[in-house]
Amino acid sequence: MTILEDLRAKLKDSMIAKDETRTGVLRMLVSAVKNFEVEKMKPVTEEEFDAIVKKQMKEREESINDFEKGNRPELAKAEKDELEILKSFARPELSDDEVEKFISLKIKEMNLSSSKDIGKLMGIAMKELKGKVSGDRVKAIAEKLLK
């Protein structure tokens, strides 16, 4: 079963269960996957699907932030509900300890010593960690280790 077929089956189940929030999120995911497949002219892979989900999660996080700043708690709650559903589709990220071990190893391998070297480190680290952890977390850990 392809990712798109699996999403459509889950969409059908959520429609039968009359779960409006989950149905809306699944419709959005089906649409995003179909758009991706049409654009790339090939079926979506697991990694590409994970990137689609993470992009949607980031959009929800930004919306939550904006709604909270705008004093719109009801809209922020709706976005939080959607974010929780999206999290169930995303692959889990690496823990801070795992990222810290990886970054420490790269620092030793590359013989880096100061925060001036963070650009080199980020370039190498993000190539290997892409999709496994956010760049913001990698940068924060790298800055901490290169003080």
N, C-alpha and C positions, 0 to 999 in steps of 0.2 A: 504494500500500500504506500503510495507516495505521500509526501507531506500535505499536498493540496487535498487529496482524497481523505486523509485523516482529519484535516481541519473541517472539511465539509461534513463528515460524519459527526464530529463534535458539535458543529453548528446545528445540525438537524436535532441532535439530542437536547441541546440547550433551548431550541425553539419548542420542542415538545414539552420540556420542563417549564416553559414560560419564564425563563431567567433572562430578563431583558438586558441587563448589564453584560452578562457573558455572551449573549447573542450579538450585541453590538460590537464587542471586542473581537469576536470570531469573524464577523462580517468584515471588519476592518482588516484583519489578518489575511483572510481569503483574498480580499481585494489587493492587498499589498503584494502577496505572493503571486497572484495572477499578473499584476502589472510588471513585476520583476521578471517573470518567465516570458512575457511578451517582449519586453525590452531586450533581454539577453538571448532569447530564442532557444532556451534550454530549461529543463526542470531545475528547480531550486535544490541546492544541496543542504545538508544539515548546518554547515557553517554559515551559509548565506541566509538560511532561515533564522539562525540565531542572531545574525547581524540585523535582520529586519525587526525582530522582536526587541532587540536592545535599542534600536533607533526609536521605536514606538514608546518604549519605556522612558527614554530620555525626554521625549516630547511631553509625556504625562508629568514627569518630574518638574519640567519647566512650567507647565500649566499650573500645577499645584502651587508652586512658588508664586507665580503671578496672581493667582486667585487669593492666596493668603495675604499677599501685599495689598490687594484691592479690597480686602475685607469681604470676601465672598465665600464663606465657609461651606455652603451647600454645594457650590461648584467644585471646590477643592476636594470635598468628600467623594463626589462622583468620580473625579479623576483618580483619587486614591484607590477606589474600588476597582477601576479599570487597571490600574498599575498592578494591583495584587493578582489579578487574573493573568496579566501579561507575564508576571514573574513565574507563574506556573509553567509557562512555555519556554522560558529561557534556561540555558544550561547554567549550572551554578558557577560562580566565579571562584578563582583561587583565593585562599585565605591570606590574610596579611603576613602570616608566618611563612607561607610558601613563597609569596612574592619577595619577602625580605631575604630569604635564603637565595633565591634566584639572583636578585640584585647584588647581594654580597659576593656571590660567585663571579658575576660579570665584572664587578669592580676589581676583584683580584686578578681575573684573566686579562683585563684591559690595562691593569696597573694605573688606575685612576686615583687621584688623591684630593682633589678640591672640587668645590661646587661649580667651578668654571667648566668642568668636564661633563656636566649633566646633559648637555646636548648630544654628545657622542653616545653616552650611556642610554639615553632615551631612544635614540634611533635604533640601536641594536636590540634593546629590551622589547620595544613595542613590536618589532618584526616577529619575535618569538612568542610574545604574550598576547598578540592580537586576538580578540574575541574571548580571551580567558579572564581578562581583568581590565578595568577602565584605566585610561591614560592618566587621569587625575590621581588615582591611588598609587600608580607606579611612580609618578613624579614626586608625590609627597614622601613616599618611602625612600626614594633615591636621594632626595634633599636631606632627609634625616640622616642617612648613612654617609653622605659626603660632606658633613659639616666640618 
